Amino acid sequence: MSRAMLVILLFLFVALVALVIVCYYARNVKKDLYTPAGSAAGASTEFQLPADRIHELRSLTSEPILLKQSEEGVRVQIDNRPMVPLAVFLGKEVSTALGEAAASVTRAFGPRWVVLVTPREDGRVSVQRLA
């Protein structure tokens, strides 16, 4: 076997080992990103929204609002009505309030969640995770 062939085989072997290491590392990073720390059913949190956003959420219903985020995006259920995509509310003032609430929940619980959102009169929003 010539020297050039030996160098090429050695390079390919090192490249293969490096690729396996990078794939293993990327898989672990992705797993960590999609596994929110400390988030389980029953967890709760609170966050602040501007007074006008709280008023918009409270104008929808006096009951908690069910929000669900999955691969399809954010879905909303108000009272006993069917669950609808957040896009149904586009163009309405409440769309911004629901979007801000969903973004805050995502920061707290990660990319997938089902929560009950309760706007309070003190300008805070209580969130209870269901799943």
N, C-alpha and C positions, 0 to 999 in steps of 0.2 A: 504494500500500500504506500502510495506516495505521501510525502510530507503535507502537501496542500490538501489532500483528501482527509488526512488525520486532523488538520486544523479546522476544516469545515465540519467534520463530525463532532469535534469538541465544542465548537461554537453552537451547533444545533442542540447539543445536550445541555449546555449552560442556558440557552434561550428557553428550552423546554422546562427546566427547573425553575427559572425566573417566572415563567408564565403560570406554573402551578402555584407558586407562592403568591403572586398577585391575585389570582382567582380566589384563593383561600382567604386572603385579606379582604378583598372586595365583598365576598359572601358574608363575612363576619360584620363588616361595616353596614351592609344592607340590612342584615338581621337586627342589628342594634338600632338602626333608624326606624324600623317598622315595629319595634317592640318598645312602646312607651314605658318608662320606668315608673313604677309605683301606681300605675293606673289600672284599677280593677273596678268591677261593678260595685256600686255603692259609694265610690269615691265622690267627693264633692269639692267645689271650689267657688270662688266669688271673683268678680271683676267689675270694674267701673265703666260706665257708659255715660255719654253726655245726657243731660236732662231731656233734650228733645228726642233722642233715641229711645230712652226709657218710656217716654210718653207714647211714642209710636208703637212700641211693643205692648204696652198696657192697653192701647186702643184696640188691639186685635182681640184680646180676650182677658178675662180676669183669672183664668186658669193657667197653669204652667203650659209652656209651648214645648212640644216634642220635636227635637232636631236629630237627624240621623245623617252621618257622613259615611259614604262608602265609595266604591269605585265609580258609581254613577253620579257622584256629587252630593250636595247637601239636599236633603228632603225635609219638609216641614209638615207637621200635623197640628192643627188648631182645633181645640175642643174635640168633638166626635166626627169631624169631617175626615175624608180620606187624606192620606199622606200625598203631598204634591211636591214637585221639584221647586227649589228656591227661584228658579227662572220664571215661575208663574207670577212672582211679585215684582219682576223687573219693570221699571218705569213708575213704580209707586214709592212713596217715601219710606214705607216700612221695609223695603228691600235693603236699604243701606243698614238699617238697624239689625235686621236678621243676619246680613253678611258680616257685620262687625262682631256680633255675638258668636257666629260660627267660627270666625277667625280666632277669637279669644279661646274658644273651647278647643280648637285644634292645637293652639300653643300649649294648652294645659294637658290634653289627653292624647295627642298624636293624630295620625291620619285617619283612624277609624274609631267611631264612637256613636253611641245613642245616648242622648241626654234629655233631661227635663230642664228647661230654662224658665226661671221665675224672676221677672223684673220687679224690683222693690221700689218703694216710694223714696228711699234715701239715696237713690242714684246708683245703687249697686245691683248686680244681677247674680242670683244664686243659681248654681248649676249642680245637678245631681246626675251622676253617670249611671246608666242602666245596663249598658253593655259596652 
